[in-house]
Amino acid sequence: MKKSKSYIKTLDRIKVSKLAGRLIRDIERIIPPDTALFHEAVIIAGAPEATQSMRYLPFNRQVHADGDVTTSLSLVVLLNNLRMERFFLSGFRERISRLVFKLSFNVMDRYIRAIRLDHRLLRIMATADGEFSIMGIVQRDEIQRKRFFTRRCRFLCPLLLVPVTDPVSLDYIVEFERRQTIKKIKIPLIPLYRNGPPPAHEGIKRLPTQK
């Protein structure tokens, strides 16, 4: 994967400072993790083979409730960083992927495709200090109360655990998560959600740093 003149520039410092608190490398920034649960899922799946770009994890899900907010996290895919340069979608493969994506309502498929279309993110993963990364899916259900009005919102976003430490790469990973956040609003009286407006800077919020 060669660096081109159109390569995405470093994030603006203002955006970086706004996203500084959203650290997704450490699960503790999202919820106090059930370490044993997630560790077991990774061990059962095993790391991807040298010729595999990714490997799916067995079902795992942790739910954390805090007042009117319920957050759930599932780790879903192991990504082989050594093959990320070959994971990029372009040309005919990208067109086929776009067609398949239109026929799929699976949010995991959506986030995997978003990773494959992000040239810079793949470069970060390919040069990471570790052989694989993990993608999870975070769901945050929130009850918003305003006097006599109650609204239920749902936010979905990917969680990328990538073995990098440099701030620029970490900031870009956080920005990727923010761009992929989906907001849904519950339809009154029936157990269905409709798509809401782009969530801007609201959505998945982290917990205070655990000491």
N, C-alpha and C positions, 0 to 999 in steps of 0.2 A: 504494500500500500504506500504510494508515493505522496509526498507532500506537494500540493498544488498551490497556485497563486490565490485560489479562491478559498483556501483553508480558513476555517472559522477562527476569528480573532479571540484573544483572551477576553473574558467577561469584563464588562464595565465595573469599575471599583464600587460604584454605588449599589449595583445589583449584588455584587459579592457581599457587601456589608449587610444588606438586607437579608441575605440567605445564610449568613455566617452561623446562625444558631441551629440551622437544620442539618445536622450531621447524621448521615444515614449509614455510615460504616459500622457504627456501634449500635446494636439493637436496643441497648439501654436508652438511646435517645428517643425511641418510639414507645416502648413499653419495657417494664422490668422483665427480662426474657426468662422463659423456661429453658434454660441452657440444655438440660438433659434431653428435652423433647426434640430440639432442633439438631443437636449433635447426633442423636440416634438416627434421624432421617438422613443426614449426610452419610453416616457410616453405612447404613443399609443400601443406599444408592451406589456408593463408591464413586471415585473420581472418573470423569470421562476418559475413554480410551484415547490414545494418541491420534486416531483418525476421526474421533467424534468432536463435534463443535459444542455439544451440550448433552446433558443427561437429566432426565426428569427425576424429581425427588418423590418419595412416597408421601401420602397424605400426612400433613402435620398442620396444626392450627392452635394458636394460643389467643385467648380472649381476655381483654383487660377492661374492666368497667370502672369509671370514675364519674359519679353523678350522672349528668345527662349525656355523657360521652362514653361510647363503647368502641374500643379499638381492637381489631383482630389482625393477626399477622400469620401468613403462611409462607414458608420458603418453598419455591416450586421448581427451580432449575439450577443446575450447576453448569457454568459456562467455562469452556476450555480456553484460557487466555492465549495459549500457544497457537490456536487456530483462528483467533479473532480477525487477523488480516484477511483470511479467506471467507469470513462470515458476511462481509459487506455485500448488500444487494444492489445490483446495477443492471442496466440493460434488460435482456429477456427475462432473467430471474426476477428482477424487480417487478416487471409487468405481470408475470404469473403470480407473484406474491400479492400484488394489489387485487387481482381477481379473487384469489382465495380469501383474502381478508374481507372482501365485501360479503362473502358468503358465511363468514364466521362471526359469532357473537361472543366468542370466548375472549375475555379480557387478557388472559395470559398470552394468547396468540398476538393480540394487539401490541403488547409490550415487547415481546420478542422481536416482532417486526420493526418496532420503533428503534430498538437497539441496532438491528441490522442495517438500518438506513442512516445511522448517525456515524459518519466517518470519523469524527474526532473522538467520540466515546470509544470506538473500537481501537483506536490508536492508544488511548490511555490504558485500556485493558490489555492490549498486546504487549505493552512495555511495563506492565505491573510487576511488582516484586512478589510473585506467586504464580502457580500454574493454573489456578481456576478462581472464578468469582461466583457469587451466588446472587440470584434474583429472587426476591420475594414480592408478595402482593399485600399491601396494607389496605384495610377497609376501616373507615372511621364513620360511625353512625352518631349523629348529634341531634339533640332536641333543642331547638332555639325558641325561647320563650320571650314574648313581648306583650305584657299586659294580658289581654284576652286572646292573644294570637299565639298559636303554637305551630311550629313548622319542623318537620323531620328532614334532615339532610344526610346524604351519604357521599363520602369522598373515597375514591379509589386511586391508588398510585403505586408504581413499582418501587421497590426498595432494592438498591444495588449495593452489595457488599463487595468492594473491590480492594485488593491489597495495595493501596497506594497511600503515600503520606504527604506528598507535596500539595500545598494549598490550592494551587491553580486547578489541578486535576480533581481534587475533592469538591471544589466549588462548581466545577462543570458537571460533576455527577449529581449534585444537589439540584442544579438548574435543569438537568434532564428530567429528574423526578418531578419537578414542579410543572414542567411543560406537559407531562403526560398525565397529570392529575385530572380525574373525571369527577364532575359534580352531578349528583342526582337529587331530586326533590320528591318526597313521597306524595302520591296522589291521595287526597282525603278519602276516607271510608273504604278504600280498597288497598290490598297489600302489593301495590305496584309503585314503581318509581319512574318519573320522567326525567329526561336529561335537563340539567340546569345550565346557566350561563357559564362560560369559562371561569374557573375559581380564582383567577388573579393570584393574590398572595395569601388567600385563605386556603383551608384544606387540612392536610395532615400536619399536625403540630407535634413537636417533640416534648418529652417530659424534661423537667429540670435535670441537670447532670446528677447522676447518682454518686454519692460519696461512700 
